[in-house]
Amino acid sequence: MTLATPAGYRALDDASLRDFLAGLPDLRDRLGGRPPDWSIIEVGDGNLNLVFLIDGPEGSLCVKQSLPYVRAAGESWPLPLDRAFFEQSYYRAVAPYSEGLTPRFFYYQPELYAIVMERLSPHIILRRGLIEGRRYPGAAAAVAEFAARSTFATSDFGATLEEKAELMSTFARNTSLIRITAEVVFTDPLANSPRNRWTSPALDGLAAEFRADSALKVTVAEWGRRFLTEAQALIHGDLHTGSVMVTETDTRVMDPEFAFVGPIGFDIGAFIANLVMNAIAQAGHATPGDDRKAEADWVLSQVPVFWDTFSSRFLALWDEKARGDAYPPAMFSNPGDAAVLAGARKAFVDRLFADAIGYAGVKTIRRILGFAHNADFELIADPARRAPLEAKSARLARTFLLEPHSFRTPDDIVAAVKAL
Amino acid sequence: MTLATPAGYRALDDASLRDFLAGLPDLRDRLGGRPPDWSIIEVGDGNLNLVFLIDGPEGSLCVKQSLPYVRAAGESWPLPLDRAFFEQSYYRAVAPYSEGLTPRFFYYQPELYAIVMERLSPHIILRRGLIEGRRYPGAAAAVAEFAARSTFATSDFGATLEEKAELMSTFARNTSLIRITAEVVFTDPLANSPRNRWTSPALDGLAAEFRADSALKVTVAEWGRRFLTEAQALIHGDLHTGSVMVTETDTRVMDPEFAFVGPIGFDIGAFIANLVMNAIAQAGHATPGDDRKAEADWVLSQVPVFWDTFSSRFLALWDEKARGDAYPPAMFSNPGDAAVLAGARKAFVDRLFADAIGYAGVKTIRRILGFAHNADFELIADPARRAPLEAKSARLARTFLLEPHSFRTPDDIVAAVKAL
């Protein structure tokens, strides 16, 4: 490792990880046996970190450690280690509202920037499962439940301004990852960035057309401005189907290192966009025995499930647990206020849907023309099959951005995808 | 003093202030002579602080010190001392952009929560001057220039996201004063708060009517939500005519202790609301020789001067100094982008005007039905003269809030006031 790192930091390997865990009695007991009995494998397949799975005679753990560079890009793209601090800060902040919906958090070692948490097994990444044609009946609703609970509780409806200020003050410093989002999601994909790539030459024309579309670019830029300024709640910041692990009956949201106090619709739009991209990509995974049409329909059907669950749970929490400084209950003590207040709350949640449509458009385009692509499309090996599906997604995303009023409900999204 | 205060804190008096300044060579030199030669008077007529003016043989100083309670309410309303920290943080943050538009900042003593700054002389409070029927030809434009420069430079257009994050992280902790605004500006005036007062019995009916107006209350609450969430730029937080000192030729913005990263329109709306209230109040200060109609017209004419200066300067700075992460220049390098980008910028500034109208409505109602009133009205001794003018202001404010689309330009405000 040639990059300078703080004193006390070293990238963990099998031996040093074993020593580290052996020195923590609670975690050692959880694994059981003696350190030589533990099996350790490194499985990080994401972009940014080392991820170890540790199995002992009595239990298992997962350790996630920051690397000082973007793993997917190599040491040429350095990245501060402190994202692990923000990830564990997020897990701690949302823990009271997310029991059973995230991996359990056990320990954070600040000098190693290492998080020790529950090893999820036999969970797999939701995105992978969907690509393989499986269904997870409770997943979309669980992610929606998680998003509703965690964002409501940290919003100005569910938190006092002092509580929210504490979150803002902490997470505003997560600038390394906020900058990555600002650049690779909002700026680069429609600019001339060397980090961009797309299925070439098939999509060269589409990429050029999008980059020449000034109206599209100012719309994306306006969503970028709102991403940077709308401090609505503590959000996950990267809530796509690759940040969710599932079994048939269990769903956990993970990888919140991009967390900050931002627009709720950014998370909602990310999840919707990734469901829609998966549904569109299904045709590319068709086999002689399975055209994947039923799977595509099922995935798409999860968009209304997700939104309806999120919106109804958010409104229910607002009804039950309003204690923040926005729309303070003290202002609405007259009997006649209730209906008007309910209408205002509904209008707020409707605006979150409109926000989600905008962010879904942005998040889709970046997956097709930007730096980080989706396995949903990438695993379609033949570019001649992949490119038309990517183009469909990109054009739908442009419609999200330039004709947002055509999308007032999740059913409008479903209908638009089916009409492609 | 019975409230607990940190070690090292004491409320300054003549003797201890003299000792304090005597121990600071630069400031001692600025005053000249020996400490016994200095004259010290305490002039704090605001709500929250001690303010001392110190004159020496060679120069003068002003010292502003936090008290541990709201001065206007007494020790029954405790208030943390740290607002002085935020006030000096604001002066430092905007210093590069506000030369000659604020008092010069010299020194901050953190244990005493005491700020030493330029003594402005022969300046008076703009509000007082306007009440006395004077005119300050450059004042509105200077305040607009200050607001444009300081908010642009600290917005996502003029600052990098790292620079803005630093401001957010610091000023998010200014919760004591943010809470005061949230409560006394947005919540209390339309709720049943013991802190409210109004010209009674004349305005009892109006107060009851407003408190029963559910639509008005949710509109105010929505502006309150936006106040708490729209982190657009470092704002002054209390930019009314009482926070500005003037001579015929010089204008200085002061008292930024309510500063935080919030909606730009909150400052703009505060200043507009206070000009409008002063214009409406002029009739109450009429004398046999001066009906104050000309003064009212002049004050009102400063609304377009203020907005036009602010908006044109903000747009000019955006054109000259765009270096932030919102609407990043890298996205708009095609020749065809320029016109569309200019339109988007204009649209953003137009939305700031709409925001200002909303906040102006909120800030007006609170001055008539809430805790802190305006000298513009308070100095009209006869309630029979005062109440109708306050009622006019409050009803106009309600129109700002419920019929915002009637106010698309500052001339619409001028016309509405003249039609009252």
Interface residues (C-beta under 8 A of the other chain):
Chain A: D156 L161 E162 K164 A165 E166 M168 S169 T170 A172 R173 T175 I178 R179 A182 E183 F186 T187 L190 A191 N192 S193 R211 A212 S214 A215 K217 V218 V220 A221 E222 G224 R225 L228 T229 E230 A231 Q232 D325 A326 Y327 P328 A330 M331 F332 S333 N334 G336 D337 A339 V340 L341 G343 A344 F348
Chain B: D156 L161 E162 K164 A165 E166 M168 S169 T170 A172 R173 T175 I178 R179 A182 E183 F186 T187 L190 A191 N192 S193 R211 A212 S214 A215 K217 V218 V220 A221 E222 G224 R225 L228 T229 E230 A231 Q232 D325 A326 Y327 P328 A330 M331 F332 S333 N334 G336 D337 A339 V340 L341 G343 A344 F348
